[in-house]
Amino acid sequence: MDPAGEEASLNSPELPWNQLYLKRRTESRIQLRRRVFFTGPAAAAVTGVLAILILAAGSVSSDSEFVTVPISVNCTEGQDCILSCTFYYTAWDETSGVIWRRAETDHIVHSYYKNTDQLAHQLPQYVNRTSLFDSELQRGNASLLLRRVREEDAGEYKCSVSTPRLSGSGLTEVVVVPAPPTTAPDYVTVPSSDRHAWWVSGAVLLCVIAGLCVGLWLYKTHTCHRWKSNKASSPAEAVPLSDVIEEPSEVRPLPCTAQFTQFNTSSQN
């Protein structure tokens, strides 16, 4: 029964006490329904207010989740590093932009808008060391490439993205890790499998060297034997007599004492 029917039934002549109790209870219910339920303009106004609140809550939620960045990024000193920053892609045009800043000082690390880099206010320490992936912006990728990481690059960075519909930002921390040493270690531990391979390689190398030595010795022996055989089989060649008989050497004068002794011997005879 609707509220109007219930109210008409309660306006009947005198009722017993139990029905009178029921009448009062029903009247209270009718008043409660009139307070809770709205009809006509009142209902439209309430519905409009609720819709506005729902839309506002939805826009705030989407804005807070618009940009996604990791909590921290480990970058090796002296090497290139990518600072990840993604956003929920809705639309990208010339009015869209990406700005990377140092969170501590709010100084610009890299700025991009109007479809080109805007580096007039970039920090000097980041000149020629930063870039975005231009072709990836329309896919929701605003990551920053940081080249040749330095120790002073450590700290918090803020990635801000603005599009025609939404905008948002996120904080990420860069942790600079020292570069590994370039010097060779004092000793190298070779696994057992590699040791076996080294033994096999060494044995093969020794066999090759031994074969070369034996081949060289056989080559020399064969050459010597062949030379002796050719020498024995060939007739003796005539040797000029002048080469056999030695020419007399020039006569030299004897010393004075020898001449005097020779003279005395001849006079006595």
Rosetta blueprint (number, residue, H / E / L):
1 M L
2 D L
3 P H
4 A H
5 G H
6 E H
7 E H
8 A H
9 S H
10 L H
11 N L
12 S L
13 P L
14 E L
15 L L
16 P L
17 W H
18 N H
19 Q H
20 L H
21 Y H
22 L H
23 K H
24 R H
25 R H
26 T H
27 E H
28 S H
29 R H
30 I H
31 Q H
32 L H
33 R H
34 R H
35 R H
36 V H
37 F L
38 F L
39 T L
40 G L
41 P H
42 A H
43 A H
44 A H
45 A H
46 V H
47 T H
48 G H
49 V H
50 L H
51 A H
52 I H
53 L H
54 I H
55 L H
56 A H
57 A H
58 G H
59 S H
60 V H
61 S H
62 S H
63 D H
64 S H
65 E L
66 F L
67 V E
68 T E
69 V L
70 P L
71 I L
72 S E
73 V E
74 N E
75 C E
76 T E
77 E L
78 G L
79 Q L
80 D L
81 C E
82 I E
83 L E
84 S L
85 C L
86 T E
87 F E
88 Y L
89 Y L
90 T L
91 A L
92 W L
93 D L
94 E L
95 T L
96 S L
97 G E
98 V E
99 I E
100 W E
101 R E
102 R E
103 A L
104 E L
105 T L
106 D L
107 H L
108 I E
109 V E
110 H E
111 S E
112 Y E
113 Y E
114 K L
115 N L
116 T E
117 D E
118 Q L
119 L L
120 A L
121 H L
122 Q E
123 L L
124 P H
125 Q H
126 Y H
127 V L
128 N L
129 R L
130 T E
131 S E
132 L E
133 F L
134 D H
135 S H
136 E H
137 L H
138 Q H
139 R H
140 G L
141 N E
142 A L
143 S L
144 L E
145 L E
146 L E
147 R L
148 R L
149 V L
150 R L
151 E H
152 E H
153 D H
154 A L
155 G E
156 E E
157 Y E
158 K E
159 C E
160 S E
161 V E
162 S E
163 T L
164 P L
165 R L
166 L L
167 S E
168 G E
169 S E
170 G E
171 L E
172 T E
173 E E
174 V E
175 V E
176 V E
177 V E
178 P L
179 A L
180 P L
181 P L
182 T L
183 T L
184 A L
185 P L
186 D L
187 Y L
188 V L
189 T L
190 V L
191 P L
192 S H
193 S H
194 D H
195 R H
196 H H
197 A H
198 W H
199 W H
200 V H
201 S H
202 G H
203 A H
204 V H
205 L H
206 L H
207 C H
208 V H
209 I H
210 A H
211 G H
212 L H
213 C H
214 V H
215 G H
216 L H
217 W H
218 L H
219 Y H
220 K H
221 T H
222 H H
223 T H
224 C H
225 H H
226 R H
227 W H
228 K H
229 S H
230 N H
231 K H
232 A H
233 S H
234 S L
235 P L
236 A L
237 E L
238 A L
239 V L
240 P L
241 L H
242 S H
243 D H
244 V H
245 I L
246 E L
247 E L
248 P L
249 S L
250 E L
251 V L
252 R L
253 P L
254 L L
255 P L
256 C H
257 T H
258 A H
259 Q H
260 F H
261 T H
262 Q H
263 F H
264 N H
265 T H
266 S H
267 S H
268 Q H
269 N L
